Amino acid sequence: MKHPGCNNFKSALIICLLSGFLLANEKKLLLIGIDGCRTDALISASTPNIDKLIEDGVFIENAICSINGQPTMSGPGWSTMLTGVWYDKHGVSGNFFRGSKIDQFPPFNILMKKKNKEFKMASFIMWKPLHKRIFKNSEDYYRFFPRYNDDLAVEVSDYLKRSKDDVVFIDFDHVDRAGHLFGFDPENKRYVRAIESVDSYMGLIVKSLENRESVKSEDWLIIITSDHGGLKRKHGGQSESEKTIPIILNGSSFKEKKIKRQAYLADIVPTIFEHFQLEVDSSWGFDGDPLIAY
């Protein structure tokens, strides 16, 4: 015999579950790649905006952007960051994308669309092969910025005020350019100054994100990383200065927590899927794993 209050209890439980579902914050991602950014130079730079993200999140100082001899160049690095596999799968070993198998191992936005047809991503980039060779025109909104100034940051800041996209992807090339011109070195003032400029742009973007009318009903994950480091005025080799990159994670899952394992560039895409709570198909062959904080 059922207790007379059983039906009332079930009804209340269903209402609570539905309310929780309706009130659950919408997942969003701001993915920022700082081309050619060495961790030690980032640490030595004056970066109040990035520092604030680190204080509220997780800072991985020793992430690795190359294993099994993957060249520490932009083509392979960005491809791994955006596909979740190393170059022995995506086939990109240089900046001309010869032998590319990106069609077989597509970028995360294409895979996410397979799970959710309504998924949308905007990209704001300074290196055209990202759009042409990796994303292959698959972004829902795309803008290219050829000048090494604040144009990109200003436009992203304005876009964030009205955007309903799930992901906003940004490529800053200022630091890589400074490294090639003056040297990838934390002792080089011009290289460090380029990192500080990007930090000021970051402040503008994050402030715009925080001022969104819908931000209280959203769960944003901010990821900042790099495709490679550098040595002297070059990169491409396997030195620690070229292979070591930073990864910064700021969001509800990373507040006042730590990552206890070695992190890799190939972990970025699985971490994105973990944030959006989307199932990963084994057929995709990801080489990385989600970065989980404890």
C-alpha positions as a Python dict, from the first residue, in 0.01 Angstrom:
ca = {
    (1, 'M'): (0, 0, 0),
    (2, 'K'): (138, 340, -102),
    (3, 'H'): (177, 616, 147),
    (4, 'P'): (-73, 895, 68),
    (5, 'G'): (204, 1150, 44),
    (6, 'C'): (401, 945, -210),
    (7, 'N'): (249, 1106, -518),
    (8, 'N'): (302, 1454, -376),
    (9, 'F'): (665, 1369, -304),
    (10, 'K'): (721, 1241, -659),
    (11, 'S'): (562, 1551, -806),
    (12, 'A'): (781, 1776, -592),
    (13, 'L'): (1090, 1578, -692),
    (14, 'I'): (1009, 1608, -1063),
    (15, 'I'): (954, 1982, -1027),
    (16, 'C'): (1288, 2020, -848),
    (17, 'L'): (1470, 1822, -1114),
    (18, 'L'): (1309, 2020, -1395),
    (19, 'S'): (1385, 2347, -1218),
    (20, 'G'): (1745, 2247, -1177),
    (21, 'F'): (1766, 2157, -1545),
    (22, 'L'): (1614, 2484, -1654),
    (23, 'L'): (1836, 2687, -1422),
    (24, 'A'): (2157, 2504, -1518),
    (25, 'N'): (2407, 2749, -1658),
    (26, 'E'): (2470, 2734, -2031),
    (27, 'K'): (2820, 2610, -2115),
    (28, 'K'): (3046, 2854, -2299),
    (29, 'L'): (3414, 2859, -2395),
    (30, 'L'): (3671, 3130, -2460),
    (31, 'L'): (3976, 2960, -2615),
    (32, 'I'): (4282, 3183, -2651),
    (33, 'G'): (4606, 3077, -2816),
    (34, 'I'): (4912, 3300, -2773),
    (35, 'D'): (5143, 3193, -3051),
    (36, 'G'): (5504, 3134, -2942),
    (37, 'C'): (5458, 3208, -2571),
    (38, 'R'): (5719, 3060, -2338),
    (39, 'T'): (5604, 2991, -1981),
    (40, 'D'): (5910, 3145, -1817),
    (41, 'A'): (5860, 3466, -2014),
    (42, 'L'): (5493, 3476, -1919),
    (43, 'I'): (5590, 3444, -1553),
    (44, 'S'): (5846, 3724, -1575),
    (45, 'A'): (5607, 3960, -1755),
    (46, 'S'): (5373, 4202, -1583),
    (47, 'T'): (5033, 4049, -1661),
    (48, 'P'): (4769, 4163, -1411),
    (49, 'N'): (4477, 4036, -1620),
    (50, 'I'): (4619, 3689, -1675),
    (51, 'D'): (4729, 3682, -1310),
    (52, 'K'): (4370, 3736, -1201),
    (53, 'L'): (4256, 3442, -1414),
    (54, 'I'): (4531, 3230, -1259),
    (55, 'E'): (4435, 3333, -905),
    (56, 'D'): (4079, 3209, -966),
    (57, 'G'): (4182, 2907, -1172),
    (58, 'V'): (4466, 2670, -1256),
    (59, 'F'): (4809, 2755, -1400),
    (60, 'I'): (5003, 2470, -1559),
    (61, 'E'): (5359, 2593, -1607),
    (62, 'N'): (5512, 2283, -1765),
    (63, 'A'): (5265, 2164, -2029),
    (64, 'I'): (5424, 1990, -2328),
    (65, 'C'): (5342, 2077, -2690),
    (66, 'S'): (5547, 1803, -2855),
    (67, 'I'): (5598, 1428, -2811),
    (68, 'N'): (5759, 1172, -3042),
    (69, 'G'): (5949, 1446, -3219),
    (70, 'Q'): (5651, 1656, -3331),
    (71, 'P'): (5809, 1974, -3473),
    (72, 'T'): (5751, 2274, -3248),
    (73, 'M'): (5607, 2481, -3529),
    (74, 'S'): (5273, 2657, -3573),
    (75, 'G'): (5124, 2411, -3821),
    (76, 'P'): (5168, 2100, -3605),
    (77, 'G'): (5108, 2287, -3278),
    (78, 'W'): (4781, 2451, -3369),
    (79, 'S'): (4664, 2130, -3538),
    (80, 'T'): (4721, 1932, -3218),
    (81, 'M'): (4561, 2202, -3001),
    (82, 'L'): (4246, 2205, -3215),
    (83, 'T'): (4212, 1836, -3309),
    (84, 'G'): (4329, 1659, -2992),
    (85, 'V'): (4577, 1434, -3178),
    (86, 'W'): (4952, 1446, -3243),
    (87, 'Y'): (5115, 1489, -3582),
    (88, 'D'): (5152, 1117, -3646),
    (89, 'K'): (4772, 1123, -3689),
    (90, 'H'): (4684, 1470, -3822),
    (91, 'G'): (4983, 1452, -4056),
    (92, 'V'): (5089, 1817, -4021),
    (93, 'S'): (5465, 1842, -3972),
    (94, 'G'): (5520, 2198, -4098),
    (95, 'N'): (5356, 2526, -4182),
    (96, 'F'): (5270, 2428, -4540),
    (97, 'F'): (5040, 2143, -4426),
    (98, 'R'): (5184, 1889, -4669),
    (99, 'G'): (5052, 1543, -4584),
    (100, 'S'): (4769, 1688, -4374),
    (101, 'K'): (4504, 1441, -4258),
    (102, 'I'): (4286, 1705, -4096),
    (103, 'D'): (3986, 1567, -4287),
    (104, 'Q'): (4030, 1238, -4100),
    (105, 'F'): (4099, 1411, -3768),
    (106, 'P'): (3893, 1732, -3786),
    (107, 'P'): (3899, 2023, -3542),
    (108, 'F'): (3684, 2014, -3231),
    (109, 'N'): (3412, 2246, -3365),
    (110, 'I'): (3323, 2001, -3642),
    (111, 'L'): (3310, 1713, -3393),
    (112, 'M'): (3097, 1914, -3152),
    (113, 'K'): (2851, 1990, -3429),
    (114, 'K'): (2805, 1614, -3476),
    (115, 'K'): (2686, 1600, -3116),
    (116, 'N'): (2485, 1921, -3127),
    (117, 'K'): (2377, 2065, -3461),
    (118, 'E'): (2299, 2397, -3294),
    (119, 'F'): (2660, 2442, -3181),
    (120, 'K'): (2823, 2762, -3306),
    (121, 'M'): (3179, 2897, -3296),
    (122, 'A'): (3335, 3230, -3385),
    (123, 'S'): (3706, 3266, -3465),
    (124, 'F'): (3923, 3577, -3459),
    (125, 'I'): (4266, 3498, -3598),
    (126, 'M'): (4594, 3649, -3713),
    (127, 'W'): (4734, 3344, -3894),
    (128, 'K'): (4526, 3253, -4201),
    (129, 'P'): (4615, 2880, -4217),
    (130, 'L'): (4409, 2832, -3902),
    (131, 'H'): (4101, 2921, -4103),
    (132, 'K'): (4202, 2774, -4438),
    (133, 'R'): (4396, 2461, -4340),
    (134, 'I'): (4262, 2352, -4001),
    (135, 'F'): (3908, 2487, -3959),
    (136, 'K'): (3864, 2484, -4339),
    (137, 'N'): (3593, 2750, -4341),
    (138, 'S'): (3388, 2557, -4083),
    (139, 'E'): (3352, 2844, -3836),
    (140, 'D'): (3010, 3006, -3804),
    (141, 'Y'): (3174, 3349, -3782),
    (142, 'Y'): (3527, 3437, -3890),
    (143, 'R'): (3745, 3747, -3889),
    (144, 'F'): (4109, 3789, -3993),
    (145, 'F'): (4340, 4056, -3848),
    (146, 'P'): (4669, 4132, -4027),
    (147, 'R'): (4792, 4412, -3799),
    (148, 'Y'): (4985, 4368, -3476),
    (149, 'N'): (4778, 4610, -3273),
    (150, 'D'): (4460, 4600, -3062),
    (151, 'D'): (4218, 4563, -3356),
    (152, 'L'): (4143, 4198, -3277),
    (153, 'A'): (4084, 4262, -2906),
    (154, 'V'): (3855, 4557, -2972),
    (155, 'E'): (3642, 4362, -3218),
    (156, 'V'): (3622, 4052, -2994),
    (157, 'S'): (3523, 4273, -2702),
    (158, 'D'): (3242, 4425, -2905),
    (159, 'Y'): (3136, 4086, -3042),
    (160, 'L'): (3110, 3931, -2696),
    (161, 'K'): (2852, 4190, -2595),
    (162, 'R'): (2600, 4047, -2841),
    (163, 'S'): (2726, 3700, -2931),
    (164, 'K'): (2528, 3387, -2849),
    (165, 'D'): (2798, 3154, -2981),
    (166, 'D'): (2909, 2856, -2774),
    (167, 'V'): (3279, 2910, -2840),
    (168, 'V'): (3490, 3214, -2917),
    (169, 'F'): (3838, 3125, -3044),
    (170, 'I'): (4122, 3377, -3055),
    (171, 'D'): (4472, 3361, -3205),
    (172, 'F'): (4719, 3628, -3090),
    (173, 'D'): (5040, 3635, -3298),
    (174, 'H'): (5210, 3935, -3137),
    (175, 'V'): (5436, 3728, -2911),
    (176, 'D'): (5561, 3492, -3183),
    (177, 'R'): (5645, 3786, -3405),
    (178, 'A'): (5845, 3951, -3125),
    (179, 'G'): (6028, 3625, -3064),
    (180, 'H'): (6136, 3595, -3427),
    (181, 'L'): (6244, 3958, -3438),
    (182, 'F'): (6414, 3992, -3101),
    (183, 'G'): (6448, 3644, -2948),
    (184, 'F'): (6230, 3403, -2751),
    (185, 'D'): (6381, 3487, -2414),
    (186, 'P'): (6240, 3600, -2076),
    (187, 'E'): (6539, 3834, -2054),
    (188, 'N'): (6445, 4003, -2380),
    (189, 'K'): (6241, 4312, -2297),
    (190, 'R'): (6070, 4339, -2634),
    (191, 'Y'): (5955, 3977, -2624),
    (192, 'V'): (5823, 4022, -2270),
    (193, 'R'): (5661, 4350, -2367),
    (194, 'A'): (5465, 4170, -2641),
    (195, 'I'): (5325, 3933, -2376),
    (196, 'E'): (5229, 4234, -2166),
    (197, 'S'): (5047, 4388, -2464),
    (198, 'V'): (4847, 4069, -2512),
    (199, 'D'): (4764, 4076, -2141),
    (200, 'S'): (4616, 4425, -2181),
    (201, 'Y'): (4406, 4297, -2472),
    (202, 'M'): (4298, 4006, -2255),
    (203, 'G'): (4175, 4250, -1991),
    (204, 'L'): (3953, 4424, -2244),
    (205, 'I'): (3807, 4092, -2364),
    (206, 'V'): (3745, 3942, -2019),
    (207, 'K'): (3583, 4263, -1897),
    (208, 'S'): (3345, 4252, -2192),
    (209, 'L'): (3267, 3888, -2114),
    (210, 'E'): (3196, 3969, -1749),
    (211, 'N'): (2961, 4250, -1851),
    (212, 'R'): (2742, 4034, -2074),
    (213, 'E'): (2373, 4063, -1983),
    (214, 'S'): (2343, 3684, -1990),
    (215, 'V'): (2664, 3603, -1800),
    (216, 'K'): (2484, 3499, -1478),
    (217, 'S'): (2309, 3219, -1665),
    (218, 'E'): (2630, 3101, -1834),
    (219, 'D'): (2917, 2877, -1727),
    (220, 'W'): (3229, 3005, -1903),
    (221, 'L'): (3555, 2816, -1929),
    (222, 'I'): (3854, 3028, -2031),
    (223, 'I'): (4152, 2838, -2170),
    (224, 'I'): (4478, 3017, -2251),
    (225, 'T'): (4768, 2825, -2405),
    (226, 'S'): (5028, 2830, -2683),
    (227, 'D'): (5122, 2623, -2985),
    (228, 'H'): (5495, 2620, -2905),
    (229, 'G'): (5776, 2804, -2728),
    (230, 'G'): (6102, 2920, -2883),
    (231, 'L'): (6482, 2934, -2863),
    (232, 'K'): (6687, 3234, -2967),
    (233, 'R'): (6491, 3359, -3272),
    (234, 'K'): (6356, 3025, -3389),
    (235, 'H'): (6148, 2722, -3296),
    (236, 'G'): (6089, 2378, -3442),
    (237, 'G'): (6329, 2170, -3236),
    (238, 'Q'): (6294, 1961, -2922),
    (239, 'S'): (6458, 2179, -2657),
    (240, 'E'): (6270, 2241, -2333),
    (241, 'S'): (6237, 2609, -2428),
    (242, 'E'): (6055, 2509, -2748),
    (243, 'K'): (5843, 2225, -2603),
    (244, 'T'): (5728, 2382, -2275),
    (245, 'I'): (5412, 2591, -2286),
    (246, 'P'): (5162, 2734, -2036),
    (247, 'I'): (4803, 2623, -1995),
    (248, 'I'): (4566, 2841, -1792),
    (249, 'L'): (4218, 2716, -1703),
    (250, 'N'): (3961, 2946, -1548),
    (251, 'G'): (3608, 2832, -1477),
    (252, 'S'): (3377, 2675, -1221),
    (253, 'S'): (3552, 2336, -1245),
    (254, 'F'): (3896, 2482, -1176),
    (255, 'K'): (3839, 2730, -896),
    (256, 'E'): (4085, 2678, -606),
    (257, 'K'): (4195, 2339, -744),
    (258, 'K'): (4505, 2186, -901),
    (259, 'I'): (4599, 1959, -1190),
    (260, 'K'): (4808, 1677, -1047),
    (261, 'R'): (4940, 1518, -1367),
    (262, 'Q'): (5156, 1613, -1661),
    (263, 'A'): (4956, 1815, -1912),
    (264, 'Y'): (4988, 1810, -2290),
    (265, 'L'): (4867, 2025, -2577),
    (266, 'A'): (4657, 1729, -2697),
    (267, 'D'): (4455, 1753, -2373),
    (268, 'I'): (4285, 2078, -2480),
    (269, 'V'): (4014, 1925, -2702),
    (270, 'P'): (3916, 1649, -2455),
    (271, 'T'): (3895, 1918, -2186),
    (272, 'I'): (3656, 2115, -2406),
    (273, 'F'): (3432, 1811, -2448),
    (274, 'E'): (3441, 1752, -2073),
    (275, 'H'): (3331, 2110, -2010),
    (276, 'F'): (3037, 2081, -2250),
    (277, 'Q'): (2954, 1737, -2108),
    (278, 'L'): (2956, 1583, -2455),
    (279, 'E'): (3044, 1219, -2510),
    (280, 'V'): (3366, 1150, -2696),
    (281, 'D'): (3349, 886, -2969),
    (282, 'S'): (3638, 638, -2952),
    (283, 'S'): (3657, 648, -3332),
    (284, 'W'): (3792, 1003, -3310),
    (285, 'G'): (4116, 868, -3167),
    (286, 'F'): (4199, 1152, -2929),
    (287, 'D'): (4553, 1130, -2793),
    (288, 'G'): (4481, 1355, -2496),
    (289, 'D'): (4262, 1328, -2189),
    (290, 'P'): (4048, 1587, -2009),
    (291, 'L'): (4234, 1804, -1763),
    (292, 'I'): (4052, 1739, -1435),
    (293, 'A'): (4124, 1954, -1132),
    (294, 'Y'): (4110, 1830, -773),
}
